Amino acid sequence: MAEVLHRLLLDGRDTFVIQETAEALLGRWDVLGLRMVLAALASADDDTGDHLDAANLNVCGQSEKAGERLAALCSVLTSDADTAVREEARRILEPLS
């Protein structure tokens, strides 16, 4: 399942699929969903990355409370075993701090 979601998050032929998949994962408000989006973001090309960032903004950037929730999840992921996920979590945390 994770492999399929990863492919959907990086589907360069259909940006709607990218954004909808990312928003669904982020809307779970859990570490696993955010981790999958951050892992995809780390390997995405610029266009795909823009859509993943837009999904993040749509779900997590709508209120101060959402920003706090995102910061809490990213804080957990700054210790992730995957270097790329750790770096993406830190990148998101920078403006929130």
N, C-alpha and C positions, 0 to 999 in steps of 0.2 A: 504494500500500500504506500509506504513512504517513497518508494521509487517512482510510482505513478504520480504522486503529488509533486515530487521534485521536477518531473518532466513537464507537468502542467504549469508550474511556476516559471519555467524557462521556455515556454512555447513561443518562440519568436514569430510564428505565423499568425497567432491570435492573441492580441493584447487584452482582449476582453476576458479570455480564459485566465490569463496571468493575474489580472487584477481581481477577478471574482474568486479565484482560488486563494490568493493571498488574503483577501478580506475575510473569507470564511475561516481561514486558519487563525488570523489575528483576532477575529471576533470570539474565538474560544477563550481568550484571555488566560492562556496557560503557557508555560515554558516550552512545551513541545511544539505548539503551533508557531510561536514566535521563532523558535530555533530553526524550524523548517524554512521560514521566510528568510531569515538571516543567512542561512546556508546557501539558499538560491541567490540572494542578493550578492553574496561574496563572489559568485562565479558568473553573474549576469553581465551581458553587454550593456552599453549605456542606455539604449532604448528600453530594454527589459527592466533594468535597474530603476529607470524613471517610473515605470508602472508599478513596480514593487514599492517604491517610496510613496507613490500616490496612494496606494492601498493602505500603507501604514498611516499616512496623514488622514485618510478618510475614516479609519477605524480608531486610531489612537490619538489623533490630534484635535479632537473636537471639544475637549474641555480640560480644565486643569486636573480634574480627577482622573481622566483617561491618561493624561501625561504622567501622573503619579503612578498609576498602575503599570504603564509601560516602563517607567524608570525602575520599578521594583522587579519586573521580569528581566529587564536587561541586566540589572545588578547580579542576578543569579547567573546569567549567561556569560558574564565577564570571567567566570572560572571554568567555562566549558572546555572539554578536551580538544575540540576543534579550534585551531588558531584563527581561522577565518571567521567563525561564529563569534569568538571572543572579540575580535577587532571590530566587527560590525556592531556588536552590542555596545562597545566603548564609543564608537562613532555616534550612535544614537544618544548615548548618555551625555556627551559633551555639551550640547546646547540646553539640555534639561537640568544640568547642575548649576 
